[in-house]
Amino acid sequence: MKYRVIKSFLDKNTRKPYNADYIYETDDEARAKELIAGGYIIPLENAKKTANEATNKTTNENAADTNASESDTENNAAESAATETAAESDEAKKKTAKK
């Protein structure tokens, strides 16, 4: 049966490396179950469905990261403006004190 590799691994029996998105073929059901349980492979017929779910998850995670970055940028801008205003105020006080 054919399986899609979803996490890279080195086959302990053949010492052959398998990278993510490779196709792993075996007739040894016990070995396939072991690799499935370890999160290394999925049956090829499930691969398309899982790939779509992964794409959706990645898209959602990227959107969340973008929103967090925008929020951080806004917070940093507000902090910078507050710091500049405080510095300007201190400078104005020093000039007034010198007069």
N, C-alpha and C positions, 0 to 999 in steps of 0.2 A: 504494500500500500504506500501511497505517497503522502508526505506531510510537508507543511511549510515551516521553516525554521523561524521562530520569532525572537529567540535570544541565542546569540553565538555560543557555541560549545565545541569541545574537542571530544569526538567519539572515543570512549574508553576502550572499545573493542577493536576498532580499526585504526585509531590514532589519527583519523582524518578530521580536519577542522571544518566546521559548518558555520557560516556567517548568517546573520539575519537575512531573510528573504530567499535563502537557498531552498532547494527542494531536497528533502531527506527521504530516501526510499529504503524500506525494509519489509521483510516478511515475518520478522520476529515481533509478534504482538506484545510479548512481555517487555521487550526493549522499548517499543513505541510507547507503551503505557508508562514506563519509567520516565521517559523523556517528556511526555505530556504532563505527568505529575510534577516534574521539575520546572515546568514552564518554558521548555525549550522548543517544543514543536506543537503544531495543531494539525488535525486532519485537513488535507488540501481542500475538501469541499466546504470546510468552515472558514477557510482563509479569507475568502472574499468578504464575507460578512464581518469578520473580525477586522479586516483592513479598513472597511468603511467606518466601523465604530472607533477605531484608533484615529482615523482622520478627523472624525467629528470631535473626539476628545481633545486632540491636539489643537484644533481650531478654537474650541472653547477655552482651553488653557491659555492660548496666545491672546485671546480677547481679554481674559482676566488679567494677564500680565501687562497688556497695553493699558488697561484702565488703571491698574496700580501704579504704573510708571507715570501716567498723566497726573494722577493724584499727588504722587511724590513731587513732581515738577511744580505743581501749583503750590504745594506746601513750602517747597524750597524758595519759590519766588516770593511768597508772603513773608517768610522769615527774613529773606534778604532785604525786602522793602522795610520791614520793621527795624532791622539793624541799621540800615542807612538813615532812617528817620531819627533814630536814637543818636547816631554819630553826628548828624547835622545839628541836632538839638544841643549836644555837648559842646560842639564847636561854637555855636552861637553864644552859649553861656560863657565860654572862655573869652570870646571877643568882647562881650559886654563887661566882664570882670576886668579886663585890661584897660578899658576906657576909664 
